[in-house]
Amino acid sequence: MYTLISILVPALSALLAVRWIYFKILKLAKEKGLVDNPDARKLQKFPVPVLGGLAVFFGVTFGMLTGCALYYTFNEDITGQATEFTSTRLIQVMLAMSVMLYTGSLDDILGLSPRTRFVIEILVILGIVLSSGACMDSLHGLWGVHDFSWWMAVPLTIFAGVGIINAVNMVDGVNGLSSGLCITCSALFGVVFLYIGDIANAILAFTMVASLLPFFVHNVFGDKSRMFIGDAGTMIMGILMTWFVICIISSGGYACLIFDDVCIVAMVLAFLAVPVADTLRVMTMRVFKGKSPFSPDKTHLHHAFVAMGVSHSITALSIILINLAVVGTWYVAVKTGASLECQLYSVIIVAAILVWGSYIFLEHESRSSSRKAQWLRNFSIRTHLGRKEWWQRFTYFLDAPEFDEHERKNLRNKLERKFVNSREG
């Protein structure tokens, strides 16, 4: 019962905190012109405020503060477990998220060079490794390999961490995609941490879920209330996903004591399947074309969906379902008694088929005039939920604080007239 309360109360605190501060940050972004302007490679048509990451981080921080207060107040062993909870399981990642928040905010407002970002990311991950004593130093029996030297583990951790941070950043292209994927991944990691008894990380994971939910709703359904999460938000999410992976794969973590017939590497790869697989494909294509792997373009999986006329919301939902399908593949492999190697290979193969295959298929069909392509275009038009009356009403509800009284009254009357006309029709 205490465990449930220790998770729900911080999560609820985080959700309410984001709800409270969201419109204040939105107003600040609009007044100061802190917006993401449309250009040739971006999909929005109008400038959109870009400080959503600040609201999310405020929620995570407030929620974790509530969690720490609960732990100190109700845990009997104050000098032991409570100190371990705050000192060794939270401080490193919260400080790392703070640094990434500042870095991402500077990138959103002023713009940073890729080299500067990489240096900061490397230093932050190195700081996490040295301060926590945890890194990706074990394959947990995969290919017969267990623990290995830190001389190999630290570079591997830095390489994987930088890759995860940039994968999360690069997948941020349509409304609700990066935040929706992070909600999904955080929930999955939270369940794993709860299962293995890592309560501190479970609280952090579900607090992130709760912090992202209000932002996700406004990002997908809002109009005047829409904000982008920005590089500040994606870098926070990326470093958090990196921390979760380190905690699970580390030889000194709880997972090594619980999981026996589970390929931990396959599990974390399945959780992050879409960002990792899509980023690898995009960067490989750029290199083959003689471009920098970090040069921006419109070759991501979400771009292929949008090119077919699919709405942002359905695009985000489809890609999240693809990610869950990869997770389901891993889970079935575990339940059927597949070897550690088979679990990993099945995740890699299915991720390649669903992520790379979907892009190839959609990219081909977008240039085709076949009957199948026409059906896909018609289906895309029918699934544009923004045209539905319930969607417009929900958008009005979300945007209401941004309207003055006169605008609110006019829009409400307009929606009511449309509702009456549709009923009569």
TAZI-V478753 format. One record per pair of residues at least 12 apart in sequence whose ideal C-beta (glycine too) atoms are under 8 Angstrom apart, sorted by sequence separation. I is the first residue (numbers start at 1). J is the second residue. D is the distance in Angstrom with one decimal. If there is no record, write none. Layout:
i;j;d
I;J;D
I;J;D
This chain:
i;j;d
35;47;3.9
36;48;5.2
137;149;7.7
189;201;7.5
190;202;5.2
193;205;6.0
215;227;7.1
35;48;5.9
36;49;7.8
137;150;6.3
168;181;7.7
286;299;7.7
302;315;5.4
305;318;6.4
330;343;6.1
333;346;4.8
35;49;5.4
36;50;4.5
71;85;5.1
72;86;7.9
103;117;6.7
168;182;7.0
215;229;6.5
285;299;5.9
302;316;7.6
305;319;7.4
333;347;7.7
34;49;6.4
35;50;6.0
71;86;7.4
135;150;6.8
137;152;7.8
190;205;3.3
249;264;5.9
282;297;7.8
396;411;5.8
34;50;6.0
137;153;3.5
189;205;4.8
190;206;4.7
248;264;5.9
249;265;6.8
330;346;6.9
396;412;7.1
34;51;5.8
68;85;7.2
103;120;5.0
136;153;5.9
282;299;5.4
302;319;6.4
329;346;5.6
330;347;5.1
68;86;5.3
135;153;4.7
187;205;7.2
215;233;7.8
282;300;5.8
301;319;6.2
329;347;6.4
30;49;5.8
135;154;5.7
186;205;4.7
187;206;7.3
190;209;6.9
248;267;7.5
249;268;6.6
396;415;6.1
29;49;3.5
100;120;7.9
136;156;5.4
137;157;7.9
186;206;7.3
248;268;5.9
29;50;6.7
99;120;7.1
100;121;7.9
135;156;7.7
136;157;4.6
326;347;6.1
329;350;4.4
29;51;4.6
68;90;7.3
135;157;4.2
186;208;4.5
187;209;5.3
278;300;5.9
393;415;5.9
26;49;5.7
28;51;7.0
186;209;4.9
245;268;4.9
278;301;4.9
392;415;6.3
25;49;8.0
100;124;6.5
136;160;6.1
244;268;7.7
326;350;5.4
26;51;7.7
99;124;5.3
129;154;5.9
183;208;8.0
325;350;7.1
326;351;5.0
25;51;5.1
64;90;6.5
182;208;7.1
183;209;5.3
186;212;7.5
389;415;7.7
392;418;7.7
25;52;7.8
245;272;7.7
274;301;7.3
96;124;5.1
126;154;7.4
129;157;5.7
326;354;6.5
25;54;5.3
96;125;7.9
129;158;7.7
183;212;5.0
208;237;7.7
325;354;6.0
389;418;6.4
25;55;5.1
64;94;6.6
182;212;6.0
183;213;6.9
389;419;6.2
96;127;6.7
241;272;6.4
95;127;7.8
96;128;5.4
125;157;6.5
126;158;6.3
208;240;6.2
322;354;4.8
22;55;5.0
61;94;7.2
125;158;5.1
128;161;8.0
179;212;5.0
183;216;6.4
322;355;6.5
389;422;6.3
21;55;5.5
92;127;7.4
93;128;7.0
92;128;5.1
122;158;5.6
125;161;4.1
179;215;5.9
180;216;6.1
204;240;7.6
322;358;6.7
18;55;5.2
21;58;5.2
60;97;7.1
125;162;6.8
179;216;4.6
18;56;6.6
21;59;7.8
92;131;4.8
205;244;6.9
18;58;6.6
57;97;6.6
91;131;7.7
92;132;4.7
121;161;7.2
122;162;6.4
176;216;5.8
179;219;6.2
180;220;8.0
17;58;5.9
18;59;3.7
57;98;7.9
121;162;5.0
17;59;4.6
176;219;5.5
201;244;6.8
15;59;6.9
57;101;5.1
88;132;7.0
118;162;6.6
121;165;5.5
175;219;5.1
176;220;4.0
14;59;4.0
17;62;4.0
121;166;7.9
175;220;5.2
274;319;5.7
14;60;6.1
17;63;6.8
201;247;5.7
274;320;7.9
54;101;7.3
14;62;6.0
15;63;8.0
53;101;6.6
274;322;5.9
13;62;5.8
14;63;3.0
198;247;6.8
273;322;7.7
274;323;4.4
13;63;4.9
14;64;8.0
179;229;5.8
273;323;5.4
53;104;6.0
54;105;7.1
175;226;7.3
178;229;6.3
193;244;7.8
11;63;6.3
14;66;7.8
53;105;7.3
189;241;7.9
271;323;8.0
274;326;7.6
10;63;4.2
13;66;4.1
273;326;3.9
10;64;6.3
51;105;7.6
179;233;7.5
186;240;7.4
193;247;7.7
273;327;7.3
301;355;6.1
304;358;7.2
308;362;5.5
53;108;7.9
178;233;7.6
182;237;4.4
189;244;4.5
198;253;7.5
304;359;4.9
307;362;7.0
10;66;4.7
172;228;7.9
178;234;5.8
185;241;6.1
192;248;6.7
198;254;4.7
270;326;5.0
271;327;6.4
307;363;7.3
9;66;6.1
10;67;3.8
51;108;7.2
172;229;6.7
197;254;5.7
270;327;4.7
301;358;6.2
305;362;6.2
308;365;6.5
9;67;7.4
50;108;5.1
179;237;7.8
182;240;7.9
186;244;7.9
196;254;4.3
301;359;5.0
304;362;3.8
308;366;5.2
178;237;6.8
182;241;7.3
185;244;8.0
189;248;7.6
196;255;5.5
270;329;7.2
304;363;5.0
307;366;4.3
10;70;7.2
270;330;4.0
299;359;8.0
6;67;6.4
9;70;6.0
172;233;8.0
193;254;7.8
196;257;7.5
197;258;7.5
301;362;8.0
169;231;6.4
172;234;5.0
196;258;4.4
304;366;6.9
192;255;7.6
195;258;7.1
196;259;7.5
267;330;6.1
6;70;5.6
266;330;5.5
5;70;7.3
6;71;6.7
100;165;7.8
169;234;4.2
168;234;5.2
169;235;6.7
314;380;7.6
263;330;8.0
266;333;7.6
309;376;7.9
308;376;5.6
309;377;5.3
165;234;7.9
168;237;5.2
169;238;6.2
308;377;6.6
311;380;7.2
314;383;4.8
165;235;6.1
168;238;4.0
310;380;4.6
314;384;7.9
167;238;7.4
263;334;7.8
309;380;3.7
314;385;7.4
2;74;6.7
36;108;7.9
166;238;7.2
262;334;5.6
308;380;5.7
309;381;6.4
311;383;6.2
313;385;5.7
165;238;3.3
168;241;6.3
261;334;7.1
310;383;7.0
311;384;4.6
313;386;7.9
34;108;7.1
164;238;5.6
165;239;6.1
266;340;7.4
273;347;6.9
277;351;4.5
281;355;6.9
311;385;6.4
34;109;6.1
192;267;7.4
269;344;7.2
276;351;7.7
277;352;6.5
281;356;5.3
311;386;6.8
165;241;8.0
261;337;7.3
267;343;8.0
164;241;5.3
165;242;6.3
263;340;4.1
266;343;4.2
270;347;4.8
274;351;7.7
278;355;5.4
161;239;7.6
164;242;4.9
262;340;7.9
263;341;7.6
266;344;4.2
269;347;5.4
273;351;4.4
277;355;4.1
281;359;6.8
261;340;7.8
265;344;6.0
269;348;7.4
277;356;6.7
263;343;3.9
266;346;7.6
161;242;4.1
164;245;6.8
262;343;7.5
263;344;5.3
266;347;4.8
270;351;7.7
274;355;5.9
278;359;7.6
160;242;7.4
189;271;6.6
269;351;7.7
273;355;7.0
188;271;5.0
161;245;7.8
160;245;7.0
161;246;7.5
185;271;5.1
185;272;6.3
157;246;6.4
220;312;7.4
181;274;6.4
220;313;5.5
181;275;6.6
220;316;7.1
171;274;6.8
147;251;4.5
171;275;4.7
146;251;7.6
167;272;7.2
170;275;7.5
168;275;5.4
171;278;6.2
164;272;6.5
167;275;3.8
170;278;7.6
171;279;7.2
89;198;7.7
136;245;7.1
140;249;7.5
167;276;5.3
170;279;5.3
90;200;5.9
136;246;6.1
89;200;3.6
93;204;7.0
135;246;6.1
138;249;6.5
164;275;7.4
167;278;7.6
89;201;6.6
134;246;5.4
137;249;7.9
138;250;7.0
164;276;7.4
167;279;4.1
170;282;6.9
134;247;6.4
136;249;4.6
137;250;6.4
138;251;3.9
163;276;7.2
166;279;6.8
85;199;7.7
90;204;7.0
121;235;7.9
125;239;7.8
128;242;7.7
132;246;7.7
136;250;6.8
137;251;5.1
85;200;5.2
124;239;6.5
128;243;6.6
135;250;6.3
140;255;7.7
134;250;4.1
140;256;6.2
163;279;7.4
125;242;6.6
129;246;7.5
128;246;7.0
134;252;6.1
138;256;6.8
133;252;6.9
134;253;6.6
140;259;7.2
142;263;5.9
108;230;4.4
108;231;5.2
140;263;7.5
142;265;5.6
107;231;4.3
108;232;5.8
140;264;4.9
105;230;7.5
107;232;7.6
140;265;7.2
177;302;5.8
104;230;6.4
105;231;7.7
139;265;6.1
104;231;3.9
105;232;4.4
173;300;5.7
103;231;7.9
104;232;3.3
107;235;8.0
166;294;8.0
174;302;4.8
103;232;7.8
104;233;6.9
171;300;6.9
173;302;4.6
43;173;6.6
104;234;6.9
170;300;6.8
173;303;6.7
43;174;6.2
101;232;5.3
104;235;4.0
171;302;7.3
174;305;7.7
100;232;7.6
103;235;6.1
104;236;6.9
174;306;6.6
101;235;7.3
100;235;4.0
101;236;5.8
177;312;7.9
67;203;4.7
100;236;5.4
176;312;6.8
180;316;5.2
184;320;5.7
175;312;4.2
176;313;6.3
180;317;7.7
100;238;7.4
174;312;4.3
175;313;6.8
177;315;7.0
181;319;7.3
185;323;7.9
64;203;7.2
97;236;5.2
100;239;4.8
177;316;4.3
181;320;6.1
184;323;6.4
188;327;6.7
64;204;6.5
67;207;6.9
176;316;4.1
180;320;5.1
184;324;6.8
174;315;5.1
175;316;6.7
176;317;8.0
97;239;5.8
174;316;5.8
177;319;6.2
181;323;6.3
64;207;5.9
96;239;5.2
97;240;6.4
177;320;7.8
60;204;7.7
63;207;3.8
93;239;7.4
60;207;5.7
63;210;6.5
93;240;6.8
96;243;7.1
59;207;7.5
60;208;5.8
63;211;6.5
93;243;4.5
59;210;6.9
60;211;4.8
92;243;7.7
56;208;7.9
59;211;3.3
58;211;8.0
57;211;7.8
56;211;4.9
59;214;7.7
55;211;8.0
56;212;5.9
55;214;7.6
56;215;5.6
55;215;6.0
52;215;5.1
52;219;6.9
221;391;6.9
55;227;7.5
223;395;5.2
56;229;6.8
221;394;5.4
222;395;6.2
225;398;5.0
221;395;5.6
225;399;4.7
52;227;4.0
57;232;7.4
223;398;7.9
224;399;4.2
51;227;6.4
52;228;5.7
53;229;5.1
57;233;7.8
60;236;7.7
222;398;4.5
223;399;5.5
225;401;7.2
49;226;7.7
50;227;6.9
52;229;4.0
53;230;5.0
56;233;5.6
221;398;5.7
222;399;5.9
225;402;5.6
48;226;6.0
49;227;4.6
50;228;4.7
52;230;6.0
53;231;7.5
54;232;6.4
224;402;4.1
48;227;6.8
49;228;7.0
51;230;6.2
53;232;3.3
57;236;5.7
224;403;7.2
48;228;5.3
50;230;4.2
53;233;2.8
56;236;6.6
114;294;5.2
218;398;5.7
51;232;7.2
52;233;5.4
53;234;7.3
217;398;6.8
53;235;7.7
7;190;8.0
53;236;5.8
7;194;7.6
3;194;7.6
7;199;7.9
11;203;7.9
18;210;7.9
22;214;6.0
36;228;5.4
6;199;6.6
10;203;5.5
14;207;4.8
18;211;5.3
22;215;7.1
14;208;7.9
17;211;7.7
36;230;7.4
7;202;6.2
11;206;4.8
15;210;4.2
18;213;7.9
19;214;5.0
3;199;6.2
7;203;5.5
10;206;7.6
11;207;5.3
14;210;4.4
15;211;7.0
18;214;4.5
22;218;6.7
6;203;6.2
10;207;5.0
14;211;4.5
18;215;6.5
143;340;8.0
11;209;6.9
12;210;6.8
15;213;6.1
29;227;6.8
142;340;4.9
143;341;6.5
7;206;5.2
11;210;3.8
15;214;6.3
26;225;6.5
141;340;5.7
142;341;6.7
10;210;7.9
140;340;7.7
26;227;5.7
23;225;7.2
25;227;7.4
142;344;6.5
22;225;7.8
22;227;7.7
41;296;5.4
41;297;6.4
41;298;5.4
43;303;7.9
43;306;6.0
43;312;7.4
26;402;7.5
23;401;5.1
23;402;7.3
